Amino acid sequence: MSLSPQWLDELRSRITLSSVVQRTTRLTKAGREFKACCPFHNEKSPSFYVNDEKGFYHCFGCGVHGDAIRWMTDQRGLSFMDAVKELAAEAGIDVPAPDPRMAKQAEQRDSLHDVMAATQAWFVESLAGSEGAKARAYLETRGFDAHTLQRFGFGYAPEGRQALKGALSTFPEAKLIEAGLRIAVDDKEPYDRFRGRLMLPIEDARGRVIAFGGRILDKDKKDAPKYLNSPDTPLFDKGRTLYNLHRASPASRQTGRLIVVEGYMDVIALSAAGFGESVAPLGTALTERQIEMLWRLVETPILCFDGDAAGQRAAMRAVTRALPLLRPAHSLRIVRLPTGLDPDDLIKRDGPRAMEEVLGKAQSLLDTLWEHERDSVPLNTPEDKAGLKARLLAHVETIGDQDIKGLYRRELLDRFSEFAYPPRQSRDQGAWQGGGQGQGRRDAGKWRDKNRSPFAGPSPSGNAARLRHATSGGARDALSAAILAGLIRFPAEIARHAEALARCPGLDPRFDLLLDASDHGQALESDMLATILTRQGQAMPSPVDYGGMRFGFLSPDTVPAQACAEMAQAIELLVERPALETALADATERLNREFTDEAYAEQQRLLKRKLEFESRLGQMASARAALPSGDGSKTMAE
């Protein structure tokens, strides 16, 4: 009987490994795992661990490793099918009936394994023969020792279109073609795929040869690829295979990490330098299936890419593939090598310690995403910066896990706000240079009085002046307090304006509490928000906080739809204010450094815009009847 890999994976997922092991071995809880003295060898202190989440057991003493099926065969002494049937009965699933087609496929794969093993033996023999001299000379330039050459199975495919066919004459040519070793084109005679190349076997998780990779040795041959891999066959699916996984898997359990590099020569160089926990995809960008394979071994594998443009593109392809798959505690870390260097170059130049230092500086997936999008195009205009935000949010939308999605969204918007809207205080401090701070402000004031633009409009007075004073008091100003009161009155509006508020720097901390409550995705009510603020030691906003100013969206007489529309306008003003003040401070600084017509016109334009801003705010705050005095509880309830 032949069982599909999908069915066996389903069986393993329905079995709790620790419950199977505990029937014959006493386990003790150790964090997220279980430990015991190894049942496969005599020991006094526990080195045998069982991990239910990853579905395997491992002994750090004798190296034994396996899953629930392997436990039943190796420890209980059952045959494979008896072990499967017993576990299936426990899991409550039926063992599939014998399938003649699948049995034939299994027989086919077994025969292909024989073909690949014979081919590997011939490649190794050819490397040691006279024809392999050029390949041996190349290997000497790489500095690999004899142990590395033997461990990774280096070989050589001789020149000649029919050399492999003659060496493996005991196998039918159809098998050689099916294994990807020979190429058949139309009615022409088939020919060898690998010719004149240094060969490396590609093995599956059990260490069986399933494919080959070959490097060209003739530098003058420009009509052939530098590296050539086997095509997909019944044995080999490049999107579901990681080079060196069968060696890196036990090594990763010792180090607690897994290093992913771009090619198999990088893997070999790292392994020779002591980084045995290294793997590589095979001629493709890292696939979703390969990411899941990595996560079965470690929660946060390290992706190590070359520092050139191609390496950075490969890193971003991996990031975008991983985002929809993210789940709690599972992510990626990214390493950028120095420009122009691959792992082998770095190790040869600076030694293994330099590689260790680079790995220690691996960035999080979020940091990599932010830096790539921030640096990918110039960000000189507001439109450019808006494009950055759109790209970041587009990435966030691909994340499947809602908790991670919310956290990424909040973190990236915070970084965008710091980048696009620098804090006002630092701008103010840098806006007056030369002489003492007070002298600079006095000189600037005299200049403004003398050179007031005829287009700037009259100086604000009365209500507008009072509003300007109220809105210049930092985070807890009148406009912020009024908007807080409005959001508590209409909780559904929090999610609608979350993006705008999240990118506004220096806001009242009570906004953060409202946004956090909204991120949880539950329906919000005014009383609930009041409770949240109280528990965090924050006071509810009251009419006293916004200076008795009259905002229509806080009036009980305003219909909800109109109130929400007016509050949206108020939020626009709140978000616009720091950007406007920052731009005005920059313009004033430029004008103080060098008086030109252009600098003067820009400063006057921004002054005019600020007056218009204050006028809009004044109109909004005086458009309605005054709110009732008191603590504002009636308005909140309504």
N, C-alpha and C positions, 0 to 999 in steps of 0.2 A: 504494500500500500504506500502511496505517496501523498503526503499532506502538504498543502500549500503554505508558503511562508506567512501569508496573511492569516490563515487559520491558526497557525502556531503562535503568532503574535497575540491574537485574540485570547488564546488559552492562557498565555503568560500574564496577560493583563487582568484576567479574572482570578488569578491565584495570588494570595498573600504569601510571599516566599518565607517570611519568618514563621508563619504558622505551620508550614510544611517541615522546615528544619527543626522546629521545637519538638516535634514528635519523637525525635531520637537524640537531640542535642539541647542541653540547657543553655538558653540565651539570656543575656543581661542587657537592659536598655543602656545605650551609650549615645546620648544626644538624639540625632535623627536616625541612628542605626542601632543594631544589636551586635554584641560581641560575645565570644566564647573561646574556650581552648579548642584548637582545631581538631576535628574528628578524624582528619586524614594523617596526622602525625603527632607524636608525643611532644607535649610542651607543658610548661608550668604556668606561664602567663599568657593571657588571651591575645592572639594575633589574628583570629578568624572573625570576620565581620560580615553581617548580612544587611543589605540595603533594600528595603521594600520599594522605595521610590524608583530606584533604577533597576530593580528586579534581578540583582545578582548577589552572589556571595564571593568573598575573596579572602585568602589567607596570606598575610604578609610574611609568614614564616616559610611555608613550602611553595607558595605561588599558585595553589589550586584555585580555580575560578570557574564559575558556571551559574546557570539559572535553575529554575525549579525542575525542569526535565533532566538536566545534567545531575542534579542532586539525587533524583530517584534512580538514575542508572549507575552513578559512581558510588553513592553511599549506601543505597538500598539494594543494589545489585540487580535491578530489573532491566529487562530489555527495553529498547526505545519505545516500541509500540505498547508494551505493558505499562510503562511509565506514563505515556500519553493517555491511555485509557483510564488509569486510576485518577490522574489529575482532572481529566475531562468530566468524570463522574462527580468529583468533588465540586467542580465549577458549575455543574448543571448544564453542560453543553454536549451535544452528540458528536461522536467521531464520524467524519464523513465516510460514506461507503467507498469502497475501492473504485477508483476511476482509471479505466484502462488508458485513457489519453494521457493523464498525468503520470501514470506509471511509465509510459513510453518516453515522456519528456525527461523523467528522472534517469532512465537508462541512457538517454541521449546525452544528458549532462555528464554522467559518469564516464562515458566514452570520450567526451571532449576533455575532461580533466586528464585522462591518460594521454591524449594528444598534446596538451599544453605541457605536461610534465616531461614528455619525451623531447619536445622542442626546447625547453629550458636546458635540459642536459646537453643537447647538441650545441646550443649557443655558448654555454660555458666551455665546452670542449674546443669550440672554434676560437675562443679568445686565447686559450693557451697554445694554440697551434701557430703555424707560420703565417697564416692569413691574418691573425689577430695582432700583428706587430704594431700597426698604426693605432689600434684601439688601446693597446697597452701603453704606448707612448703618450697618448692623450691622458690616460688615467694617472700617469706619473706627474703630469703638470697640475693635476687637481690635488695631489698630495694625499690621496686616500691610502691607508695602510692595508696590508693583506687581509687582516681580520674584517675590515669594512667591505672590501671587495667580495670576500666569501659570504659574509652575512647578508648582503643585499643582492647577491646572485648575479653580478655583472657577467655579461656574455658578449658575443659578437656575431652578427649576421653577415656572412660572407657575400661578396659581390656575386652576381650571377642570378639570372631570372628563374632558374630551375634548381638551385642548390638545395633548398629546403625539401623540395619534393624528392630529390634523390636520397637525402639523408633519412627521411621518414617514409620510405617506400612501403613499410608494413601497414601504413594507414591509408584508407581510401582517400582519393583526392577530394571527394565531396566533404569529408570530415575536415580536411585542412582548410577548405574554403569556408565551411561553416564556423570554424574556430577563428576566422579572420586572418589566417596566416597566408593565404593565397587569394589572389584577385582574379575573378572571372569577368570578362567583358565581352558581351555579345558572343560571336562565334569564334573569337580568337582563343589561342591557347592560354590557359591560366598562367599566372606568373607570381613569384614571391612578393609579398608586400614589403618586407624588410630586407634591404640590400645595402651592404657597406655601412652598417650602423652599429654603434655601441648599444647594446641591448640591456634592458632592465626588466625583470619580471614584475608584474602587478598582481598582488595576491589578495584574496578575500579575507574575511575576518577569521577564518580557520587556517590561514597560511597556505592555501592552495593557489597555484598559479591559474589566473583566469584571463590574463591579457598581457601585452607587452608594450613597452615604450622604447623608442629607439632614437638616438641622437646621431645626426649626420657627422661624418668625420672629414669629408672633403669640403674645405672652405670655399673652393672655387665653384662648387655646384650650386648655382643660384636658382635652378628650376625645381627644387625640392624643399619642403619645410625643414627647419632646423630640428624640430622634435616631431615625431610621428607616433601616435598611439594606435592601438588596436581599435577597430570599429566596435559598435555594440553587437554583442553576440548573445546566444542563450546563457552564457556564463557571465558576461561582462556588461554592466550598465554604468557608464561613466558618471551619470548623475546620482547614482546610489552607491558609489565606491569612493573611498578615501585611501590614498596611497599610504602604506606603512601602518594602517590602523591596527593590525594584529600585533605589531611590536609596541606601538605607542600606547595601546590600551593598558597593559600592566604597568608601563612606566608612568602613566598619568596617575595611577592610584598611589604611586610612591611620592610623586611631587605635588599632586593636587592641581595640576594645570595641564593644558593641552595647547600646543602651538600649531597654528595653521599657516603654512607658507605657500608660495605661488607654484612651485614645481618640485618634482621628485629629487632633482640634484640639490636643491636647498635642504630638503629633508635629510638627505644623506650627509651633507656637510654639517648640519646641526647635530645629527646623531653621533657623528664621529667626534664632535667637540663636547659631547656629554649631555646633549639635549635630546634624549631618546623619545620624549613625549611629543614628537613632531609628525604632522601629517600634511597632505596636500591634495587638493582636488586635481582632476586629470583633464586638463585642457579646456575647462569650462569655469565660469564663475561659480562660486559656492552656491549650491542649490538648497531649497527648503529641506529636502530629505537629508542632505549632508549636515545641515545645521542641527536637525533633530538627532542625528547620529552622534554629533559632538556633545550635545546636551545629555545624552545618556551616560557619558563618562564624566564630564565636569559641568558645573553650572555656568561658568563664564570662561569659555575658551578665548585664547588670545589670537587675533588675526594679525599676521606680520607681513606687511607688503613693502615692496620696493618704494623708495622715495621719489621715483619719477612720476610723470603724469599718468602713465598707464597703471602704475601701482595704486595711485589715489583713485582712479576710476574703478579699479577692482574693489577697493575698500568700500566705496559708496554703493556699488552693486550689492555687496554683501550686507551693508547696512539696510538698504531698501528691501532686500529679501527677508531680513530678520525681523523688521518692525512688525509685520502682521502676526508673527509667531511668538512674540514676547509674552512671557508669563512670569509670575512672581519668582524672584530669585534667579531667573535664567536670562542671560543677556550675552553680549559680546564685549571684548575689549580690543582696542585697535592700537597697533604699533606702527609708527612711520620710521623707516630706516633713513639714514642720511642719504641725501640725493646722490644717485649714481652708484649706490652700493646695494648688493644683495646680501643675504646672511653669510654666505661663504666669503665674500669680499671683506665684510666687517670683521669676521673671526680671524681671517688671515692677517689683516692689517693691525688689529688691536687686541686680538685674543678673545677667549670665551667670556672673560669678565665684562668686556665691553658689550657683548650681546646680552649678558645678564642685566646690565644697567639699562639697556634699551627696553628690555621686557618689563623691568620694574617701573618704567614710565608710561606704561600702556594707558591710553585714554579710554574713558567710558564711551559707549555707543552714542549717548546723548552729546557728549563733548565733541565727538567727531562730526556728528550731524550738524551741530551749530557752527563749528569752525568752517566746514566745507561750504555750507550755504552762505555764510557771511563773507567768505573770501572768494567765492566763485566768480562774482562780477563786481565791477566798481559800484559803490553806493554813494554817489555824489548828490543825488536829488531826492526829494520826498518820494517821487515815484519809484526810484530804485529801492528805497527802504521799504516801501509798501510791498514791492515785489518780494523782498526777503521774507517779510512776514507771511505772505501768501504761500511761498514755498515751504516754510517751516510748518504751517498749519496743514498743508496738503500731506506732508509726511505723517503728521500726528493722526490724521484721519484714517490712515491705513492700519493703525494699531488695533488689534482685536480685543485685548484685555481692557475693560473699561477703567479699572483703577490705574493701570499703567498709562493709559491714554490721557486721563485727567492730569496725572502728575507730569507727564511730558509736556502737555499743553501749557500748564502753569509755569513750569521751569523755562521753557523756550520763550514764552511771552514775557517773563521777567527779564530774561537776558536781552530780548529785543527792546524792551522799554529802556533798560540801562544804556543800550547802544544808541537808540534813536532819539531818546529824550534824556540827555545828561542832566544830573541833579542841578537845580537852580542855584543852590548855595555855592557850589564850586565855580559856576560861571560868574556869579557876582563877585567872588573873591578875586577872580582873574580879570575882571573887566576894568579895573582901575590900576594901571601900572604907572610908575614914575612918581617919586616923591611919596609922602605919607598918604595913607588911605583917605584921611579926612581932607587933605589938601587936594587930592585928585577929584573927589566928589565936589568940592567947592568950585574948583576950576571948571569942571564939566557943567555945573549949574550955571556959572556965569556965561559960558559959551552958549548954552541953550537959550538963555534969556536974550542974549544979543542977536542970535541967529535963528530965531524962531521962524519956521516956514509959514508962509501965508496960506499954504494948503493944509496945514495940520489941523485946522479947526480950532475952535475956542477951547481953552483949558476947561476940563470938566469941573463942575461945581455942584453943590447941593447934594441931591440924592446919588448922582454918579460918583462924586468924590467919596461919599460915605461908603458906597459899594466897593470902590477901589481899596479903601482902607480895610474893609471887612474881608476882601479876598486876597489880601497880601499877608495874612497872618500865619502862613505855613499850613500844615496838614489839617488842623482843626479849625478851618475857617467857616464862614457863614454858608457859602455855597455847598461845601462838602456836607455840613450838618444837615442842610435842607434836603440834599439828595439822599443821604442816609435815611432820613425820616420818610422820604417818598418810597424808597425801596422796601422799607419795612411795611409800609402801608400796602404796597403792591408787590409781594414777594416773587410773583411770576416774572417780573421785569428784570430780576437779577441775572438770570441766565441770558436774557436777550442782550444785556449790556456788559456781560462778563469780559469779553475781549477788550472793549474800549477801556474799562476800568483797570484791567490787569496791566495794560501798557502805560498807565499814567503813574509817574513816579511820585513819591512823597505823600501818598494818600493817608488819610486817617486809618489807623490799624483796624477800625471796625469794618472797613470795606473788606479786608482780608477774611474776616470771620464770616461775612455774608457770602463771599465767593467760595470759601471752603464748604459751607453748607450746601451751596448750589451744586458743587462738583460731585457730591454724593449721589445725585440723581433722584432724590426723593422729593415728593411734593412738599413745598414750604408753606408755612402759615405765619402770620404776624406774631402770634403768641409764641410760637416755637423760636422765632428769631430773637424775640425779647429775652427768652430763657437762655439762649446761647450767649448773648451779649452779657447777661448778668453773671452766668457761670464763669465767664472769662474775665470778670472784674471790670467790664466796660458799662458805661452808663448809656441809657437810651437817649437819643437826640431829643431835644425839647425846643420850643420857640425861643428860649433864652439863648440857645447855641447859635441860632441864625439871626440874632439881633432884632427879632420882631419884624424882619422883612417879609414882604408879601409874595409868596410863590403860589401860583394858581394850582399846581399839582398837589399842594397840601391843603387846599380849601375843601371842606366837606361839601360845598355846593357844586364843585366841578365833577362832571360825569367822568367815570373811570377812563373811557377811551381818550377823552381830551386831556385828562390829567397825565396819562402815560405818554401822550405825544409831547406835552410840555416838559415832562421830566426828561425825555430823550434829548430835547434841545438843551436843557440844563447840563446834562452829562457831556454833550458835545463841547460846551463851553468849558467845563471842568477839565476835559482832556486837552483842549486847545491851549489853555492858559500857560502851562509850563513851557510848551514849545514856543509860543509867542514871546514870552519873557526871555527865554534863552536866546532866540534870534535877535531880539532887540538889544540884549546885553552884548552879543557878539558884534552887532553893527556899531554900537557905541564905542566898543573897544577899538575896532578898526578905524573909526573916525578920530579917536584920540591919538592913535599912532600916526595917522597920515590923513590930512584933510584933502579930500578930492570931491569933485562934483558927484561922482558915482557913489562914494561912501555916504555923502550927505543925503543924496536922494534916497538911498536904501534905508538909512536911519529914519528919515521923515516918513517914508512909506510904512515902516513898521510902527512908528508912533501913531500914525493915522489909523492903522489897523487895530492898535491897542485901544484907542479911543472908541472906535466902532464896537469893539468887544465889550467895553464897559457900558456903552450905550445899550447894547442888546441885553446885557445883564440887568441894567437898570429898568428897562422896559418890562422884562420878565418878572422882576421882583416887585413891581408896582402895579401890575395889571389887574390884580385881584384885591378884594377887600382884605383887611388885615385879619390874620388868624386870631382866634380867641386866646386870651391870656390864660395862664395857668400852666399845668405841667404837660399839656399836649396829649394826654391819654385818650381823650375823646376822639381826636383826629386820628390817632394810631388805630384805635379800634375800628373806626369807620373805614 
